[in-house]
Amino acid sequence: MKKEFPQKGLDLERIKKSLEVGNNYISEDAVFLGYPQSTPHPLGVEILAKYIQYNENHVGTFTNKNMQLNMTRQLEKELIEMMGQLYGDEDVDGYVTSGGTEGNIMGIWIARNFFEDNVCLIKTDLTHQSVDKACNLMKISEIINIPYTEKFQMNINSLKENILKKFSIGIQKFIIVCTVGYTMTGTIDNVEEINYLLQELEKQYNIKFYIHVDAAIGGLVFPFISDSEFAFKYKYVYSISVDPHKMGYIPFASGIFMCRKGMQKHIEVPIKYAKTVMDKTLISSRSAASAVACWGVFNFLGKNGFKKILQDLIRLKEYLIQKLEEKQLAMVISDPGTNMVCIHFINTNNGLLPEQIEKKYVLDGFYIKYQEEEIVCYKIYIMPHVTKKSLDNFIKDLENTF
C-alpha cells in the first residue's frame, strides 16, 4: 500500500520511532567500501547543525562582487579563493554546489556558450555519466570517446588524431573533459601533456580549446600527495568541479565549481526580483550551511591535515592489497597511489563476488576493458571509517567464500 499524505499530524513519538537510526557503515563487521563517502568530519557536522537552523539562502556568486557581504557569504567567497589558490589561480570565480554533477554541467554549459556553436566534446569511456547528461542538456551532438591507455588515462595520440579528423570537416572548437580521479580506476588524465598538445594544435591550425576538469574524486587528494602543478596552472583549463562531500569529509551535499574570472558571464541571467543582480549559477538557491562547513573543516585541517589523513588511508590500502595478493584472492588493475584501488577477484564466477558479499560491503561490480578483454572489477575506497580490523574481516569473508 502506498503512503498517503496524513489528514491529521502523526504522534511525535511515532515519528521519532520511524526515524531511529539503524546500522550504518561505521560497523567493523560490515564496512562500507565501494564508494567515496564516509562519516563526515565532526567539525563539519557541528557547523552544519549550528547554521542549518538559520536556513540562510545563498543565491548567486560572491567572488565577483566587491560589495560588503554578510558573514556566511564572505566565508563562501574566501573558500573559493582558498580553493583557487590550491589549484593555481586565486583570482577565480565559483560557488558551492550540490556536487560533481552540477559542477560538470556548469563547466560544459559555460564552454558551450563560450564557443556558441559548431563545437565537439571529447572524453573517454571512463568519464562520469554526468558529462553525458550535460551533453544532452546542451544539445551537443558531436561527441568523441577517446580510448584510454593501459594506465587508464586519456590516449593523447588518439586525442590528436580525432581533433585533426574533426578539424578536416570544419570543426574548430573543442571541449576536452579531463578527469582527475576516475570513479572506476582512480587514475588521472595527463592534463600537462594534453595542454601542451592543444597549444601546438592552436599554433598550427588556430583551433580553439576549453578544458573542463572533473576532479570530484581527486580534487581533494592529488594536491596533497603530489608536488605537480594542477588545474589552472595550465592555459586551457577554464573550469573545474570538486566534491568536498567525498574526499573533503563534509556532510552531503557539498560540491565546489570554479572557473576563470569572468567566465560565468556566458551563462548569466537577470534575477527578476532583484534589480541589476545576475544569477550565474545552475540551481540558484543554495544552503549557506554547506559553504560554512567547508570553510571550517578546510581551515581546521589545512594542507598538512589533509596530507596526514591521506597518508594513513594509503597505508591501510597498501595493507589490503598486500593481503589480497598474498592470499591470491585478487589482482590489482589500477593503483593510482591514492586511497582508492580497482581490483579483479580471482577464482570467482567471472570475477563477480557473491551477492551477500556485495551487499555486506556495498560493492558493485562493473566491466572494464583490460589488456584487450572485458573483465569484472570492483572499486574500493579506503575512507576514514575503514579500520585494519574491518579489512581483516573483509579478507576472512573472501577466504570463506572462495
SVG drawing of the C-alpha trace seen along z (x, -y; Angstrom):
<svg xmlns="http://www.w3.org/2000/svg" viewBox="-8 -47 64 68">
<polyline fill="none" stroke="black" stroke-width="0.4" points="0.0,0.0 1.3,-3.4 1.9,-6.0 -0.7,-8.7 -0.4,-12.3 -1.8,-12.3 -5.1,-14.1 -4.1,-14.7 -0.5,-15.1 1.0,-11.9 2.0,-11.4 5.5,-12.8 6.7,-9.6 5.6,-7.5 7.6,-9.8 10.7,-9.6 10.5,-5.8 10.2,-5.7 13.3,-7.8 15.6,-5.8 19.0,-5.4 19.9,-1.8 23.2,-0.3 25.5,-2.3 28.9,-2.0 30.7,-2.6 30.4,1.1 33.7,3.0 31.8,6.2 30.2,4.9 32.2,1.9 31.2,-0.3 33.9,0.0 32.5,-0.6 32.0,-4.4 34.0,-7.6 31.9,-8.6 32.4,-8.3 31.3,-9.6 31.8,-13.4 34.4,-15.2 32.9,-16.0 33.6,-19.7 31.6,-19.7 28.7,-18.1 28.9,-20.6 29.0,-23.6 26.2,-22.3 24.0,-21.7 24.7,-25.2 24.0,-27.0 21.2,-24.9 18.7,-26.3 19.1,-29.8 18.1,-28.4 20.1,-31.1 19.9,-31.1 22.9,-31.8 21.8,-33.0 24.3,-33.9 28.1,-34.0 30.1,-36.1 33.6,-36.0 32.6,-38.6 31.1,-41.1 33.0,-44.0 30.2,-45.0 30.1,-44.3 29.0,-40.7 27.4,-39.2 29.4,-36.6 28.4,-33.4 28.7,-34.9 32.1,-36.3 33.1,-32.8 32.0,-31.2 34.0,-33.9 37.1,-33.1 36.5,-29.3 36.6,-29.8 39.7,-31.9 41.4,-29.2 40.5,-26.5 41.5,-28.6 44.9,-29.1 45.2,-25.4 44.6,-24.8 46.8,-27.5 44.7,-30.7 43.4,-32.5 41.5,-35.0 38.8,-32.6 35.0,-32.8 32.9,-30.0 30.4,-28.8 29.4,-25.9 27.3,-23.4 25.2,-20.3 28.0,-18.1 30.1,-17.0 27.2,-16.5 26.2,-20.1 29.8,-21.2 30.3,-19.3 27.1,-20.6 28.2,-24.1 31.6,-23.7 30.1,-22.3 27.3,-24.8 29.8,-27.7 32.1,-26.0 29.2,-25.5 28.0,-29.1 31.6,-30.4 32.0,-28.7 28.4,-29.3 28.2,-26.7 30.0,-24.1 31.6,-22.5 32.8,-19.0 33.2,-17.5 35.9,-14.9 36.1,-12.5 36.9,-8.9 34.8,-5.7 35.7,-6.2 34.3,-9.7 31.5,-10.2 27.9,-9.9 27.2,-13.5 29.1,-14.6 26.6,-12.7 23.8,-14.4 25.4,-17.8 25.8,-17.0 22.2,-16.0 21.0,-19.2 23.3,-21.4 22.3,-19.5 25.9,-18.8 25.8,-16.2 29.4,-16.0 30.9,-13.7 34.0,-11.6 35.0,-8.9 38.8,-8.6 40.4,-5.3 42.3,-5.1 45.8,-3.8 47.0,-0.8 47.4,-3.2 43.7,-4.2 44.5,-7.7 43.2,-9.5 45.2,-8.4 46.9,-11.5 47.8,-10.2 44.2,-9.3 43.2,-12.7 45.3,-14.4 44.1,-12.1 40.4,-12.7 40.9,-16.5 42.5,-16.7 39.9,-14.4 37.1,-16.7 39.1,-19.8 39.3,-18.4 35.5,-18.6 35.2,-22.1 35.0,-21.8 37.4,-24.3 36.2,-24.4 36.7,-21.6 35.7,-21.0 38.0,-18.5 36.8,-16.8 39.8,-15.7 39.4,-13.7 41.4,-13.9 40.4,-10.7 38.2,-8.4 35.4,-6.9 36.2,-3.4 40.0,-3.4 41.1,-6.4 43.6,-7.4 44.1,-10.9 44.4,-12.2 47.7,-13.8 46.5,-17.4 50.0,-18.7 50.6,-16.7 47.1,-17.4 47.6,-21.1 50.9,-21.0 49.3,-19.2 46.5,-21.7 49.0,-24.6 50.8,-23.1 47.5,-22.5 46.3,-26.0 49.6,-27.5 49.5,-25.3 45.8,-25.3 44.2,-28.1 41.9,-25.6 40.1,-26.8 40.1,-24.7 38.4,-24.6 39.4,-22.0 36.9,-21.3 38.4,-19.2 36.2,-16.7 38.1,-16.5 35.1,-15.2 37.2,-12.3 40.8,-13.6 40.4,-17.3 41.0,-16.9 43.5,-14.1 46.2,-14.9 47.1,-18.4 48.1,-17.0 50.1,-13.9 51.8,-15.4 54.0,-18.4 53.0,-18.6 51.2,-21.7 47.5,-21.4 44.4,-22.6 44.5,-26.4 48.3,-26.4 47.5,-25.1 46.4,-27.6 43.4,-25.7 41.9,-24.7 38.9,-27.1 36.8,-25.3 36.9,-22.5 34.5,-20.6 35.4,-19.3 33.4,-17.3 34.0,-18.2 31.4,-15.6 33.7,-12.9 37.4,-13.3 36.7,-16.6 34.8,-14.8 31.9,-17.3 28.2,-16.3 26.2,-15.9 25.5,-17.8 28.7,-19.9 30.4,-20.4 32.5,-23.3 32.6,-24.7 35.3,-27.1 36.2,-28.8 38.5,-31.5 37.5,-35.0 34.5,-36.3 33.6,-33.1 30.3,-32.8 29.0,-35.8 28.4,-33.3 25.5,-31.7 24.3,-34.6 20.6,-35.5 19.0,-38.5 17.2,-37.9 13.8,-39.5 13.1,-40.2 16.4,-42.0 17.5,-45.0 20.9,-44.8 21.6,-41.4 22.6,-38.5 22.3,-34.8 25.5,-33.0 24.7,-29.5 22.8,-26.5 20.5,-25.9 20.2,-29.4 19.1,-28.8 21.8,-27.1 22.4,-26.4 24.8,-28.7 25.5,-25.9 27.3,-23.7 29.7,-26.6 30.4,-27.4 31.1,-23.7 33.6,-23.5 35.3,-26.7 35.5,-25.5 36.8,-22.0 39.3,-23.1 40.8,-25.8 40.9,-23.4 42.7,-20.6 45.0,-22.7 47.2,-21.1 49.1,-19.2 45.9,-17.8 44.6,-16.5 48.1,-15.0 48.2,-13.2 44.7,-11.7 45.6,-10.5 48.9,-9.0 47.1,-6.9 44.4,-5.8 47.0,-4.9 48.9,-2.7 45.6,-0.9 45.0,-0.5 48.5,1.0 47.8,3.4 44.6,4.6 46.5,5.0 49.2,7.0 46.7,9.4 44.7,9.8 47.9,10.6 49.5,12.8 46.4,15.0 45.9,14.9 42.4,13.5 42.6,10.7 44.8,8.9 45.3,5.1 44.0,3.5 44.8,-0.1 46.6,-1.5 47.0,-5.3 48.9,-5.8 45.8,-7.2 43.3,-5.8 41.5,-4.0 42.2,-0.8 40.5,1.0 40.8,4.8 39.6,8.0 38.8,11.0 40.3,14.4 38.6,17.8 35.1,16.4 32.2,16.6 33.7,14.5 35.2,12.1 31.8,11.5 31.5,11.7 28.6,13.4 25.6,11.2 25.9,11.4 29.5,10.1 28.5,7.3 25.6,6.2 27.6,6.5 30.4,4.3 28.4,2.2 30.4,3.2 29.2,3.1 31.0,4.9 31.5,3.3 33.0,4.2 36.2,2.6 38.5,3.2 41.8,4.5 44.5,6.0 42.1,6.3 39.3,8.1 36.3,7.1 36.6,8.1 34.6,7.5 36.3,5.2 35.4,3.6 36.5,0.2 37.4,0.0 37.8,-3.3 39.6,-3.4 37.9,-6.2 38.3,-7.4 35.6,-5.0 37.6,-1.9 39.9,-0.2 42.5,2.6 40.1,4.8 37.3,4.2 39.7,5.1 40.7,8.3 37.0,9.2 36.6,8.5 39.6,10.7 38.2,13.5 34.8,13.3 36.6,13.6 38.6,16.6 35.5,18.3 33.7,17.6 36.4,18.8"/>
</svg>
